Amino acid sequence: MSKTRVAVDVGGTFTDVCIMDEDSGEISIEKTPSTPQDPMIAILNGVRDANIDLADVSLFSHGTTVATNALITRRLPRTAMICTEGFRDVVEIRRSNKEDLWDTYKDVAKPYIPRRDRLTVKERVDVHGTVTQPLAEDEARRVATILKRRGVESVAVCFINAYVNGENERRMRDVLAEIMPGVPVSISSQIMPEIFEHERFSTTMANAVVSPVVVDYVSGLNDKLVEGGYARDLLLLHSGGGVMTPASVKDFAARLAGSGIAAGAIASRFIGNLCGFPNSIGFDMGGTSTDVSLAYEGESRITKDWYIEFGYPIRFPSIEVLTIGAGGGSLAWRDEGGSLRNGPQSAGADPGPACYANGNEVATNSDANVVLGRLGTSLAGGDIILDPALAEKAVKETVAGVFGMELHQAAEAIIDVANANMANAVRLLSISRGYDPRDFALVAFGGAGALHGAAVAKELSIPTVIVPPNPGVTSAMGCLLVDIQHDFSDSFMADAASTRPEDLEAAFEKIERDALERLRHEGVAPGDIVLQRSAEMMYQGQWRSLSVTVPSKVASVDDLIEGFHAEHQREYNFRRDDAPVSIFRVAIKATGMVPKAELPSHPVVANTPEPDGHRDVWFDGKAHNAAIYDRAKLTAGAEISGPAIVEQIDSTTVIPPETSASVDTYLNILIRV
């Protein structure tokens, strides 16, 4: 019988494979270099190197960056958009805002679909959903014929007011299917049935442009897995923190645009809860970037205000993750004002840091850590040997010589700037959202998270840092901890005080029927289905809303209004009980529960482990004789006093002076800052 679960997370530097034994909960890992030209190659290499028999795999879950990279690089198939006459330029007008208000010369990127491929037809639906002008069939066929002649590979259909009645959009889809069979069509009334034309059009556009890319990739990977003996559905992590099957990817491809970064946030939340910290901050530092996420009272923050490129929102619910260009390969440089900077430029996987000896001569965070003794001379179990002499040379030439510093002073300066950048990212996701970081634990993972976690925590007065057993593959493990999940929503614009509970109940029941149908289509048993309701609400006159949890049976709208006031108080530190409240949207999170293997626990026996050796490690301008430990030898209950370094195949943990650490029952290292 199938007893193995496999999760794969594709990063910019390494592709991580996490293998879990269902009976014991034991986890093993495999890291292989990423292959950006075709991520599938690295995945199959990792499966082969880990000696995985796909016939014995009961679940294969994957966090992918294919959709994200396609939008960033704009290597997209030719896609067209069909709009109501007069609304061709909604996605170009946008909100008329800019990412940097003070940069007059920086323009917002062009839409993913150029104007020549945005065509119009006559049709009209009014604000109440009444079809005042049916789709002009002759025009629809003419437009479809033009697009076929142009070789268009995907189409987005975005009609005005389709969020309240998608009849004309569905008819346009039928015409396209007749004239352009096999070409994927995304209609806004299915993708995002909500008011605000730009957000609805933009989300549908993003879905259409990535659909052929993602579907081809998912189909190809699924075929390879089946050839190898895998007999179940390939599960793909999406931005909302759940997984979807290839059947749903065909309709909602853009949900995978936030796939890669969601895995780490899920794993971070799980580990925080496991260690008794329902409030936790995920700190995922890899080779090229750092992803910061936040869980409050055991739940991840969800946002609908996100994008890959500014100006083109993707309004699918997504775990809120803030990404900055700070990683092990981030380059140190001097700006025009004479200040030391760090990132976002990166040496990446190739050529990598100077100590990789692949040709890079500019100092990186990894080089600085090698100079300071915090990072040893080998990575990935000895597969990558680091050259300390090249690291010293890069730090001297890039920073020490430029700023007139001593070697170790320069290396610490590089790390200090990187830590300050990452601490600011944590502040943006915590303090600016109304959360006090002192009430949280920092879960440090990724290849470099445990190197910097204690320093970042100290900067923010966070009392505890949690380092998981396998920090470098924690994101991959996140793919093993998720359920099949879909999000459904519908507009419901009404004054809350005058809304009857039965009207709200009817609105929820309508979308619940769609949710149940989707999960049954994916083979989820009725007993494994969980539906969670929420309502988007706002003070009348506002246009930004807050999500409020709604019970399974709406008995009182007054309770919802009070829930909104309380959430507004927490988010913005004030409430207006005398102000009228509006309901803006109703939503359902539909979950198909997937059985999960439990991580093994170990008996805690207090002990002081013997170090494997000592070496000079620099902190605050001084060399300390730090103890070096092998992570594999640390048992539950081990107590370590800093300064110390804990080394393992996929990461290195730094325990600074005047801090201590212990190993818990799940073999997490808890650093007390």
PyMOL commands that set and color helices and strands:
alter all, ss='L'
color gray80, all
select helices_A, chain A and resi 39-49+54-56+66-73+90-93+115-117+137-150+167-179+188-191+197-227+246-249+253-274+354-356+365-371+380-382+388-403+407-429+431-433+437-439+449-460+471-478+496-498+501-521+526-528+557-572+631-633
alter helices_A, ss='H'
color red, helices_A
select strands_A, chain A and resi 4-10+14-21+27-33+57-63+79-84+118-121+124-125+131-133+154-158+185-187+234-237+243-244+280-285+290-296+299-300+302-303+318-319+321-324+330-334+340-346+378-379+384-385+441-445+464-467+484-495+529-539+546-550+581-592+613-619+622-630+639-641+644-647+652-655+660-663+669-672
alter strands_A, ss='S'
color yellow, strands_A
deselect
rebuild
show_as cartoon
